[in-house]
Amino acid sequence: MADALPDAAMDAVQKRLMFDDECILVDENDRVVGHESKYNCHLMENIESKNWLHRAFSVFLFNSKYELLLQQRSATKVTFPLVWTNTCCSHPLYRESELIEEDALGARNAAQRKLLDELGIPAEDIPVDQFTPLGRMLYKAPSDGIWGEHELDYLLFIVRDVKVNPNPDEVADVKYVNKEQLKELLRKADAGEEGLKLSPWFRLVVDNFLFKWWDHVEKGTLKEAADMKTIHKLT
């Protein structure tokens, strides 16, 4: 219900971010059409009635053993609390440095900012020129009856050995996985074992792209896999 004050029980940190952060509204061709608060962008009422779509990014960070760093979202996250997902998922904000479209620099700048915020990884350990933008996907996913996602998501890969110091307001847990360990996580999530849940955007990347791109990570040929012209509509 629109008058049920969906923010009434919201964690104070998440509430501040929901109202302070201005997301970039785009059309389905990724052209900027405006900006709105993170709060308004994630209300299913707005997603369904106004078809609001905002820019996002998803980082996949691998160590030198080619293991993928996963995070479990904190219990206080407004959308998809306690689900497991890729290394970092958030939004470029409506600010000059994160609106730069050339070579997806705005998304890469935002990724560097949020890897510090969420995982305590200093900017100097993850230079923006080390991120490889591999593709873009568009998807829609309700989280509960009130909140959801409708995102045009930039998929960014990076291979770096880093020290992680998770922010408990954002992250409940982290782990590195190899391909076989990820496949076991997928099996458990599909079987409903251990209450394990995966974020919908991570699952879309896994089902459509991840394992073939992981092969390129191991071969050092990531740039050969990049296709930033196509917007994969996976809704």
Residue, then its C-alpha position, 0 to 999 in steps of 0.5 A: m500500500a502506498d500509504a503504508l510508509p515503506d521506509a518506517a522500519m528501514d535501517a538508518v544507514q540504508k534510509r540515508l542512502m535511499f534518500d541522499d543517493e540520486c540514481i541515473l534514469v535512462d531509457e531502454n537504449d541507455r540514454v539519460v532521461g533524468h535522475e531520481s532518489k534511490y528510494n523512488c527508483h526502487l519502489m515497485e509502484n514507480i517501476e510498474s506505473k512509470n517504467w522507471l529504469h536506472r543505471a547500475f553496475s555489477v563487479f566481478l572481482f577475481n584473485s590471481k587464482y581466478e577465484l571469484l569474490l562473492q558477498q552476502r548482502s547485509a540483513t538491513k539492505v532494503t532490497f534482497p537482504l541476506v542473498w548471495t551475489n557477485t562482488c559488488c552491485s550498486h549504482p552510478l550516481y547523478r554526478e559528473s564523474e559517474l555520468i561519463e559514458e566513454d568507455a563506461l568510465g562513469a560506471r567504473n568510477a562508481a565501482q571503485r567508490k562502492l568497493l571501498d564503501e562496501l568491502g574496504i578496498p582502497a582505490e589505489d588497489i583497484p585502479v579504474d583502468q583495470f576494470t574491463p566492461l564486458g556487457r550491459m543487461l536490462y532486467k526487472a526483479p521484484s524483491d518483496g511487495i514494495w521494493g524491487e529492481h529495474e536496472l540497466d546493469y554494466l558488467l565489470f570484471i577485474v582481476r586483482d589480489v586485494k585485502v577485504n574489510p567488509n562494511p557490516d552495514e552493507v555486507a554480511d559475509v564474503k567468500y572466494v569460490n572457484k567454478e566448481q564451488l559456485k556450481e555447488l552454490l547454484r545447486k543448493a540455491d535451486a534445491g532450497e538447501e541451507g536457506l541459500k538465495l542468490s540475487p536475481w541479477f547475479r543469477l542472470v549473469v551466471d545463466n547467460f554469461l559467467f562461465k564463458w567469461w570466466d574462461h577468458v579470465e583464466k586465459g587473459t583474453l577478457k577484452e575479446a569477450a567484451d560487447m558493450k554495443t548490445i543491451h541484453k534484455l533479460t526481463 
